[in-house]
Amino acid sequence: MAARPRPYYVDVPLRWSDMDALGHVNNVQYLRLLEEARVIAFADWFEGVDVGPEGRPPLVIARAEIEYLRQLHWRSEPVVVAIWVSHLSGGSFDTSYEVRSSRDADAEIFATAETTQVVFDMTTQRPVRIADAHRQLLEARSGPPVAMRRRRKERR
């Protein structure tokens, strides 16, 4: 894979209902933040490409991993989700994320995450290969996987 490109940034507003009884954004809500960023990013990345009725390849989420780094309290300004492709295989790809306070280099990072998307034929209910045109678009957004503490420890 190429050197990490400038991540694609998505501003995602927080909702008052994202908070839990402890006064911070509930861990489950992070999946929603990632989903909203992913939907916006993929719509932009695949714009104008013949990718099917949904405007992108039909995808299912096969895996989600989140590492919570610091508490995220409700705030009126949106969080920024940095998103990029971190691994491509025959019929799936990984997307890496940082949930950040801003787009600045010194922004607070509240969480890092990675999801695996599988290209899926909804009629046959089976995975399919990533089309060449889609692969090219994903490669243009590719970079190294997001750093996660557990992974760093495993590599020692």
GULUM-302952 format. One record per residue: x, y, z of N, C-alpha, C in turn; residue number from 1; residue in three letters. Coordinates in pm, whole numbers. Layout:
// GULUM-302952
ROKOL     n.xx     n.yy     n.zz    ca.xx    ca.yy    ca.zz     c.xx     c.yy     c.zz   ropa   lolum
ROKOL        X        Y        Z        X        Y        Z        X        Y        Z    NUM     ALA
...
This chain:
// GULUM-302952
ROKOL     n.xx     n.yy     n.zz    ca.xx    ca.yy    ca.zz     c.xx     c.yy     c.zz   ropa   lolum
ROKOL       83     -119        0        0        0        0       87      125        0      1     MET
ROKOL       30      230      -48      101      357      -57      114      420       81      2     ALA
ROKOL      198      522       88      209      599      212       73      658      244      3     ALA
ROKOL       49      681      369      -82      729      412     -117      862      345      4     ARG
ROKOL     -229      865      273     -274      989      212     -336     1078      318      5     PRO
ROKOL     -366     1198      280     -440     1284      370     -574     1216      397      6     ARG
ROKOL     -609     1194      524     -736     1125      552     -855     1206      498      7     PRO
ROKOL     -961     1138      474    -1087     1202      439    -1153     1237      572      8     TYR
ROKOL    -1197     1361      587    -1256     1407      712    -1406     1427      698      9     TYR
ROKOL    -1479     1381      799    -1624     1400      804    -1659     1461      939     10     VAL
ROKOL    -1733     1571      936    -1785     1630     1060    -1915     1559     1096     11     ASP
ROKOL    -1920     1505     1217    -2039     1432     1262    -2090     1498     1391     12     VAL
ROKOL    -2211     1554     1386    -2266     1615     1507    -2297     1512     1615     13     PRO
ROKOL    -2279     1552     1737    -2321     1468     1850    -2467     1499     1881     14     LEU
ROKOL    -2536     1401     1934    -2674     1420     1977    -2676     1416     2130     15     ARG
ROKOL    -2765     1491     2187    -2779     1491     2333    -2802     1349     2383     16     TRP
ROKOL    -2877     1271     2306    -2908     1133     2346    -2788     1039     2335     17     SER
ROKOL    -2675     1086     2281    -2554     1003     2274    -2490      984     2411     18     ASP
ROKOL    -2523     1074     2505    -2464     1066     2639    -2529      956     2721     19     MET
ROKOL    -2451      902     2813    -2506      803     2905    -2512      861     3046     20     ASP
ROKOL    -2545      779     3143    -2561      826     3281    -2431      879     3340     21     ALA
ROKOL    -2317      844     3283    -2188      891     3332    -2148     1026     3272     22     LEU
ROKOL    -2232     1080     3181    -2208     1213     3127    -2114     1218     3008     23     GLY
ROKOL    -2079     1102     2952    -1996     1104     2831    -2068     1026     2721     24     HIS
ROKOL    -2018     1039     2598    -2079      968     2486    -2063      818     2511     25     VAL
ROKOL    -2174      747     2504    -2177      604     2530    -2096      529     2426     26     ASN
ROKOL    -2029      423     2469    -1943      348     2378    -2017      296     2256     27     ASN
ROKOL    -2143      257     2269    -2220      205     2157    -2241      313     2050     28     VAL
ROKOL    -2250      439     2092    -2275      547     1998    -2157      570     1903     29     GLN
ROKOL    -2039      524     1941    -1924      538     1851    -1947      464     1720     30     TYR
ROKOL    -2015      350     1725    -2047      278     1601    -2134      364     1509     31     LEU
ROKOL    -2226      438     1567    -2309      529     1486    -2224      640     1426     32     ARG
ROKOL    -2132      697     1504    -2044      802     1450    -1963      750     1332     33     LEU
ROKOL    -1909      628     1346    -1832      567     1237    -1920      541     1116     34     LEU
ROKOL    -2041      492     1140    -2132      464     1030    -2166      591      953     35     GLU
ROKOL    -2198      698     1024    -2232      823      956    -2115      874      873     36     GLU
ROKOL    -1994      866      927    -1875      909      852    -1854      820      730     37     ALA
ROKOL    -1870      690      748    -1848      594      639    -1948      616      526     38     ARG
ROKOL    -2074      638      558    -2178      659      456    -2145      784      374     39     VAL
ROKOL    -2107      891      441    -2073     1015      371    -1948      997      287     40     ILE
ROKOL    -1846      935      344    -1720      914      271    -1743      828      147     41     ALA
ROKOL    -1810      715      164    -1830      626       50    -1914      691      -59     42     PHE
ROKOL    -2014      770      -21    -2095      840     -122    -2007      933     -205     43     ALA
ROKOL    -1914     1000     -140    -1823     1089     -212    -1721     1010     -294     44     ASP
ROKOL    -1661      909     -234    -1557      831     -303    -1609      764     -428     45     TRP
ROKOL    -1732      712     -424    -1788      637     -536    -1878      721     -626     46     PHE
ROKOL    -1883      851     -603    -1969      938     -683    -1932      930     -831     47     GLU
ROKOL    -2033      915     -915    -2013      914    -1059    -1962      783    -1116     48     GLY
ROKOL    -1945      682    -1032    -1898      551    -1079    -2018      457    -1080     49     VAL
ROKOL    -2026      374    -1181    -2136      278    -1189    -2114      171    -1083     50     ASP
ROKOL    -2177      189     -970    -2154       99     -858    -2280       31     -807     51     VAL
ROKOL    -2387       40     -879    -2508      -28     -835    -2614       68     -788     52     GLY
ROKOL    -2728       13     -752    -2845       95     -719    -2827      181     -595     53     PRO
ROKOL    -2738      146     -504    -2721      221     -380    -2616      331     -392     54     GLU
ROKOL    -2552      345     -510    -2449      446     -526    -2314      404     -472     55     GLY
ROKOL    -2302      279     -435    -2175      221     -387    -2190       70     -396     56     ARG
ROKOL    -2079       -2     -386    -2095     -148     -386    -2180     -191     -267     57     PRO
ROKOL    -2261     -296     -281    -2337     -345     -165    -2241     -406      -63     58     PRO
ROKOL    -2245     -351       57    -2149     -389      160    -2220     -435      286     59     LEU
ROKOL    -2158     -528      356    -2199     -563      491    -2077     -547      581     60     VAL
ROKOL    -2101     -513      706    -1993     -500      803    -1968     -637      865     61     ILE
ROKOL    -1845     -684      854    -1809     -815      908    -1738     -805     1042     62     ALA
ROKOL    -1680     -689     1071    -1603     -674     1195    -1594     -527     1230     63     ARG
ROKOL    -1597     -498     1359    -1574     -362     1408    -1489     -371     1533     64     ALA
ROKOL    -1385     -290     1538    -1296     -285     1654    -1275     -138     1690     65     GLU
ROKOL    -1296     -107     1817    -1282       31     1863    -1193       32     1986     66     ILE
ROKOL    -1101      126     1988    -1020      148     2108    -1053      288     2160     67     GLU
ROKOL    -1107      293     2281    -1147      419     2343    -1026      479     2414     68     TYR
ROKOL     -988      598     2375     -866      659     2429     -894      762     2538     69     LEU
ROKOL    -1002      836     2524    -1040      934     2627    -1190      959     2617     70     ARG
ROKOL    -1245     1008     2727    -1388     1033     2730    -1424     1146     2634     71     GLN
ROKOL    -1535     1127     2566    -1591     1229     2478    -1720     1279     2541     72     LEU
ROKOL    -1717     1402     2586    -1836     1463     2646    -1914     1536     2538     73     HIS
ROKOL    -2045     1546     2557    -2128     1615     2460    -2075     1756     2440     74     TRP
ROKOL    -2078     1802     2316    -2037     1937     2281    -2120     1980     2161     75     ARG
ROKOL    -2136     2109     2145    -2220     2158     2036    -2152     2145     1900     76     SER
ROKOL    -2018     2155     1897    -1949     2139     1769    -1936     1990     1736     77     GLU
ROKOL    -1939     1957     1609    -1928     1816     1573    -1790     1759     1602     78     PRO
ROKOL    -1783     1628     1616    -1653     1563     1618    -1612     1545     1472     79     VAL
ROKOL    -1485     1522     1452    -1432     1498     1318    -1387     1353     1312     80     VAL
ROKOL    -1435     1283     1212    -1392     1145     1192    -1300     1141     1070     81     VAL
ROKOL    -1174     1103     1094    -1080     1081      985    -1097      937      941     82     ALA
ROKOL    -1103      914      810    -1133      780      758    -1045      753      636     83     ILE
ROKOL     -995      630      626     -917      587      510     -921      435      501     84     TRP
ROKOL     -887      382      387     -882      237      364     -747      188      411     85     VAL
ROKOL     -747       81      492     -620       32      547     -583     -109      505     86     SER
ROKOL     -672     -177      433     -638     -310      382     -740     -348      275     87     HIS
ROKOL     -689     -405      166     -776     -455       58     -746     -602       35     88     LEU
ROKOL     -850     -682       18     -831     -821      -21     -927     -848     -137     89     SER
ROKOL     -950     -974     -169    -1031    -1007     -285    -1173     -955     -280     90     GLY
ROKOL    -1241     -976     -167    -1381     -937     -158    -1414     -851      -38     91     GLY
ROKOL    -1311     -803       31    -1336     -720      149    -1227     -614      161     92     SER
ROKOL    -1254     -517      246    -1152     -415      276    -1175     -362      416     93     PHE
ROKOL    -1066     -318      477    -1071     -258      610    -1068     -107      597     94     ASP
ROKOL    -1141      -42      684    -1143      103      691    -1095      142      829     95     THR
ROKOL     -998      233      837     -948      283      964    -1009      419      993     96     SER
ROKOL    -1021      451     1122    -1084      575     1166    -1010      633     1285     97     TYR
ROKOL    -1018      765     1298     -986      836     1421    -1103      929     1451     98     GLU
ROKOL    -1157      921     1571    -1260     1014     1616    -1186     1125     1688     99     VAL
ROKOL    -1190     1246     1631    -1102     1356     1670    -1181     1479     1713    100     ARG
ROKOL    -1112     1568     1784    -1173     1695     1823    -1175     1794     1707    101     SER
ROKOL    -1082     1780     1613    -1074     1872     1499     -989     1808     1390    102     SER
ROKOL     -968     1883     1283     -882     1837     1173     -736     1875     1195    103     ARG
ROKOL     -707     1947     1300     -571     1993     1328     -480     1875     1361    104     ASP
ROKOL     -353     1890     1330     -255     1784     1357     -246     1750     1505    105     ALA
ROKOL     -269     1848     1592     -259     1826     1736     -396     1802     1803    106     ASP
ROKOL     -494     1763     1724     -629     1740     1777     -629     1627     1880    107     ALA
ROKOL     -722     1635     1974     -744     1524     2066     -804     1408     1988    108     GLU
ROKOL     -757     1289     2016     -816     1170     1953     -889     1094     2063    109     ILE
ROKOL    -1020     1083     2046    -1105     1017     2146    -1107      866     2128    110     PHE
ROKOL    -1096      822     2003    -1100      678     1976    -1036      650     1840    111     ALA
ROKOL     -982      531     1829     -939      479     1699    -1023      356     1671    112     THR
ROKOL    -1042      324     1544    -1129      212     1511    -1093      156     1374    113     ALA
ROKOL    -1144       36     1351    -1129      -26     1220    -1251     -114     1197    114     GLU
ROKOL    -1304     -109     1076    -1413     -199     1037    -1372     -275      912    115     THR
ROKOL    -1430     -393      896    -1411     -471      775    -1544     -474      701    116     THR
ROKOL    -1541     -431      575    -1657     -434      488    -1639     -546      387    117     GLN
ROKOL    -1744     -623      365    -1743     -730      266    -1838     -690      154    118     VAL
ROKOL    -1789     -699       29    -1876     -675      -86    -1967     -798      -97    119     VAL
ROKOL    -2096     -772     -106    -2193     -879      -85    -2301     -875     -191    120     PHE
ROKOL    -2332     -990     -246    -2443    -1002     -341    -2569    -1030     -258    121     ASP
ROKOL    -2658     -934     -254    -2777     -948     -169    -2874    -1054     -222    122     MET
ROKOL    -2869    -1084     -352    -2957    -1185     -408    -2912    -1325     -369    123     THR
ROKOL    -2783    -1353     -388    -2732    -1487     -357    -2691    -1501     -211    124     THR
ROKOL    -2682    -1386     -140    -2639    -1385       -1    -2498    -1443       15    125     GLN
ROKOL    -2410    -1405      -80    -2271    -1452      -77    -2177    -1335     -105    126     ARG
ROKOL    -2056    -1343      -49    -1955    -1240      -80    -1915    -1249     -228    127     PRO
ROKOL    -1874    -1135     -282    -1823    -1130     -420    -1693    -1050     -421    128     VAL
ROKOL    -1619    -1061     -528    -1492     -989     -542    -1517     -840     -561    129     ARG
ROKOL    -1423     -761     -517    -1428     -616     -539    -1404     -591     -687    130     ILE
ROKOL    -1492     -516     -751    -1476     -482     -893    -1351     -397     -912    131     ALA
ROKOL    -1287     -411    -1028    -1163     -338    -1055    -1180     -187    -1038    132     ASP
ROKOL    -1291     -132    -1088    -1313       13    -1077    -1325       55     -931    133     ALA
ROKOL    -1389      -27     -850    -1404        3     -708    -1270      -10     -635    134     HIS
ROKOL    -1193     -112     -674    -1062     -134     -613     -972      -12     -637    135     ARG
ROKOL     -975       43     -757     -893      161     -788     -932      279     -699    136     GLN
ROKOL    -1061      298     -679    -1106      408     -593    -1063      386     -448    137     LEU
ROKOL    -1071      263     -402    -1031      232     -264     -880      243     -248    138     LEU
ROKOL     -804      200     -346     -658      212     -339     -614      357     -330    139     GLU
ROKOL     -688      446     -396     -655      588     -392     -673      647     -253    140     ALA
ROKOL     -749      580     -168     -775      625      -31     -703      539       72    141     ARG
ROKOL     -604      460       29     -543      363      120     -421      417      192    142     SER
ROKOL     -397      362      308     -282      394      391     -265      287      496    143     GLY
ROKOL     -169      303      585     -145      201      687     -259      193      788    144     PRO
ROKOL     -273       79      855     -379       66      956     -362      167     1069    145     PRO
ROKOL     -472      202     1128     -470      291     1243     -393      223     1357    146     VAL
ROKOL     -320      302     1433     -244      248     1546     -340      216     1661    147     ALA
ROKOL     -327       95     1713     -406       54     1829     -311       -9     1930    148     MET
ROKOL     -331       21     2057     -238      -26     2160     -225     -177     2165    149     ARG
ROKOL     -336     -250     2155     -331     -396     2162     -242     -451     2051    150     ARG
ROKOL     -254     -397     1934     -172     -444     1821      -25     -417     1845    151     ARG
ROKOL        6     -302     1902      147     -270     1929      205     -369     2027    152     ARG
ROKOL      128     -407     2129      175     -503     2230      195     -641     2169    153     LYS
ROKOL      106     -681     2077      116     -814     2015      240     -826     1928    154     GLU
ROKOL      288     -717     1874      401     -721     1782      535     -727     1854    155     ARG
ROKOL      536     -708     1984      662     -709     2060      717     -848     2074    156     ARG
